[in-house]
Amino acid sequence: MERPAPRIFLASLESALADAWHRHCGDLPGVSVHRGSILDLRVDAVVSPANSFGFMDGGIDAIYLRHFGAGVQERLQSAIRERHHGELLVGAAEIVDTGDPRIPYLVAAPTMRVPMILSETVNAYLAARAALLLARHGDFASGGRVSDSVTSLAFPGLGTGVGGMDFEVCARQVRAAIEQVCHDGKPFPATWLEAQIRHQKLYTDRARDLQQD
């Protein structure tokens, strides 16, 4: 049986990012833009765009850590060690309990292995795709479908803080991920050239041959 896609909330305290969410994602079914703190939402899970090692001491993750308590980082890092061989790579995701009945789960979907600038990367797309795939098709470590417990999922900006990703680029990449996972997006590419062009369109309007300097 097909597992349902979660209801998606795109949150931002910054008006420029909220505007970008509206421009690029506001017309998508099942997607709402929230102008305000992500923690004001009553959702089943929030997305953490943390690093591959689960350190939550910067950006939105530091806000999560203060809100949910140190246990959320401890549980995440334990899951990374036990279920991901010590690294939760960009393009993968993990889910842990928060201990907060208003927002019971945190989905970690790294936008970077370690803190770094993310210009000319597709890391926001990869992180959003990983979070959505986990929410729709994943299973808990203890058993049971994630989709049975996570019917609503809230995203902050992905890579827009430490990573310095442009708000428009982030929103464009998140839209592509939502379309791909939740709305039967583009078909499998027919050639590597088509795949390369699609890849570049996630962060630029000027495609080039990536095999050339």
Secondary structure, 3 states (H helix, E strand, C coil): CCCCCCEEEEEECCHHHHHHHHHHHCCCCCEEEEECCHHHCCCCEEEECCECCCCCCCHHHHHHHHHHCHHHHHHHHHHHHHHCCCCCCCCCCEEEECCCCCCCEEEECCCECCCCCCCCCCHHHHHHHHHHHHHHHCECCCCCEHHHHCCEEEECCCCCCCCCCCHHHHHHHHHHHHHHHHCCCCCCCCCHHHHHHHHHHCCCCCCCCCCCC
